[in-house]
Amino acid sequence: MSRFGFVGGTYISQSVNADAQECINWYVENVESGDGKSARVLYPTPGLSVFGAAAGLNQVRGLWTINGRTFAVIDAQLYEVLGNGNLNALGGVNNDGNPVSMVASPQQLLIASGGLLYVYFLQAVTISGVLNPAGTFTPIPAATFPSPVPQVTYDDGFFVALVSSSEKYFVSNLFDATTWQAIQSTTINTFPDNVVSMLPAFRQIWLFGQKQTEVDYDAGNLFPFSPVPGGFMEQGCGAQFATVLLDNAPMWIGARNDQGNAVAWRANGYQPVRISTHAVETAWQSYQTIADARAFAYQDQGHSFWVINFPSAQATWVYDPATGLWHRRGYWNAQQGVYQAALPQCHTFNFGKHLVGDRQSGKIYQMSIPTMTGGGWNFVTDNGNPIRRLRRAPHISSENEWIRHSYLWVDVESGVSPQPPLRDGANNPRDPMLTLRYSDDGGHTWSMGRDMGFGQAGKYKTRAKWNQLGRSRDRVYELTCADPVPCRIIDAYLKAKGKTSRFETQERLPKQMSKVA
């Protein structure tokens, strides 16, 4: 019985005969103690439960939290989201179907929506002798800027507005998002392309062109911002709404340039470092466009996640800096039998909860790893829709010799079924199920699925073991689980034998190391 690297991320090579690994709705965690049963495990991605909703609307376009207050733009309306999930409408905004950009000072919230700007006063502010009470909602005239404004940010007391299809950005009066002067603007001249995206980081403004990137800082001049000496990078951005600050570093998707496109970058200081893999890049470059990507970052259980939705491709990719691995997430469309892009497309944290906005309704969800209350599991579905989790393991091959597979044992945490138990079609109590299938032609075609239960509540010794699996020169195993339980995979073990190779019992690494010592 041998381990064969069952736990891992997504890596589908150009040829699935080379590598066909897939990981959907599970993520990898390294066991940091060094003494665990396995070096790394698969944990289920979070589930969703409705926190608040605006009925009959199409998408949550943005979320923002400032001083314990959370705001949402749903379709063409700005709301405040209260701690009990209620939504208070504050004012109408332009809706172009794209994500909104929101930033705030302690006094004002600035929203860029559909190319137009709006200010909501969080506190009473007197501007030019006029008192603006808390709760005032003020549109900024479109003529203030030469073209639409897709993104805004805030730095050192100044609000900053990026002008679309240009190299220009504007800076507001100090602590005043309602006043923008023509002289308080600048044109980027370090690269010839338009500025695609803007990201605040480290009291700086990162300005991404298609091929290059400039970083500006508050230099204290009449026009406050100037380029950072040495803050120039020969990599640009191809997805305006996919830039994030995560794990203390800017991350972005590279644009089409003279060498190519669709590479994920992470800044190390002012040096771009490639974090995507050839498999990720092959997938992204197959999409009709990457420009519509929408991303958010969040931290949970010590992991930082960069979640990227590709709406036109109906795909969601996630990068975890803790492991350096990519996995995918997806909403399971059971009627069509396909994965679609995951529901969350924006995020904030407030009220002790991860709150995310739905890409296809006016719902704001609480997002959480599975939790048990009163014998039942919460956050094990996408608001009632099954979360179908899939892991496709590495190839099992030894010089293309015949290998006879005696059994496969998946070490899953058993006995975690809810109380009352799950029911089958005849309303009888049943185990939660794992489904195994395999491919003997490199991952092109697949066997029928074989179900295996892994224990009703309290049956902690139940083993998920498949016997008499035949023989193959090259095999890929695939495991799925769609039941509403926290399906946690510790490892998998294979008992198999070939002409010159045997998959025998292996000792844990600490035991092997002690022998060497």
Steps between C-alpha positions, in 0.01 A plus 500: 500500500657827387427869491505645150458875545122501508476839673584790272374796298385548143754434226357395163782507249460565125492122472300323768727201431774702671298626798124515553475612863188690602385640833157664514335625823780359714817683600835367619636568848853412608516333841749738657585287804709267285369208705156459351365184349542662158712791382198676352125452490195605300244718677161605361462852367243720682126478457247782471197607701286807426580793728296771325332547164346753265223303333471487123841651420773357280840531669690640795755726332709595803541492878696736726546535875615813685499547879270204556246607236452293185371630167389311190415596146237265360409574138431877498455558874733580789403332828630490853512142628402475865620242749164320492518463121252778420583735212437875509483669158713816485498616138495399135813451290574434135513132409714373213513140627865529608631491856494827691805656665455634853736676743445707810642749743354522852260767370410398144437191287587537130342267244598461134212328324436484127768765440340756735594606855278529807577616853320383812573698817577274794530800731383860482755706303508872422636573151540860379277617782223253421407231750453153353320291764585136557300291253524752215534330161665716231563411133811655343422665162619286210657809338753516785711242316587471129375140482343237731669403826513121559714494816571714805735473795609694809849594614630744764169684522454532123240321292635388164296440182629307197372624164417217260672456161773745599825543690342753735385503858350775718555581868229658717538781747637378830235299694232604249366252247256758358758747363716417200705766321634468147845612610507215752561233236800340340588292196721194530795541264721208599315264265297566183194283570182596679476424870296181533469462876581677825581345839582663835786335690746616766387868480570484129292485183585218262407597143492205260527553125466221249875439485658693786416617851585820687477557875426852631526640851407817687810715451345807665512709184235744371364199312554250778599181315822417317657177372691293754869485402553144383128427518462397137428150372509346154175315552149629442145403580230336292206495742395827658293353780730209591783690674516436877723557799551161663755353739671841516555517125317628188381223266368539147441325167744598229371649176580412143841651430784444257575160657152364577223529758299339781771459762429555871751728671586581860715801587813440706584860575491645151593171332219295339519131586306244298263297720283333235595161359517383140174313563325812631628707209392239247147513643483880511636542149224272373234744626342738254607786726672552834416872511168436675663327799372612841695423813496540875735401779418362842668325792360203690649228721845652447471472120491800268301440182497688169163408347467578127172467311502489118133574415513431127691173554281403800809406699643587842867461591651542847862551603623425852839657586534271804553198273572667165226279352200581283158341531166567338160577644170459329123514533364159402223522242340159551253542212780549248754287688769771483693733726433870460684793655468512878226730630710749704651787301578757773587483869523689824541404865273645769284390793752217549394353164635459149237665281494441124282630220319275252587535132149401388259642762463774760604264782780566747624177653691413809788279386646254749671165535262227624374542855277272707198626694257271681625188324468647150760650270484859373692647206528168316290618203481801271186635666332161462659403169740204534870578494655233280861448601742328261859381527677341205826339608838475325571228243595160637746343257830315509678503164161417343510150645185322608408578861233299681295716738386293800330778693487874559437635847408866533575628849199727552380627837207265558207512738416865431150444362235732652232403748235415391688311229488545126227300322500294182224486239299262715536733801738263677799635695818494294870586515642804324650378173824522308496408131809355335566461132820457302653543158736251336575713193672796661189688605304505173217260586372374834351194666159493663493646850514270805343638820636439847358621831724650766299463816186630663538722806746355749623217274858629512666174397315466170744455211444617143666214314449378143616145414574313175583799283654302215823585325635778286821631349401855592219593735347822632257484793226757554300549821185708548275584793178705487338420834446784754779394738854633561687257277861516623755283317815408692667285232447196277683168485531256214580129515635406158768292336683515169771291338784714635314725743294454812279747684573380851443643847709812564611635832421857592779744417599574865554126555718475189701804608558354847658192339732719295597693815 
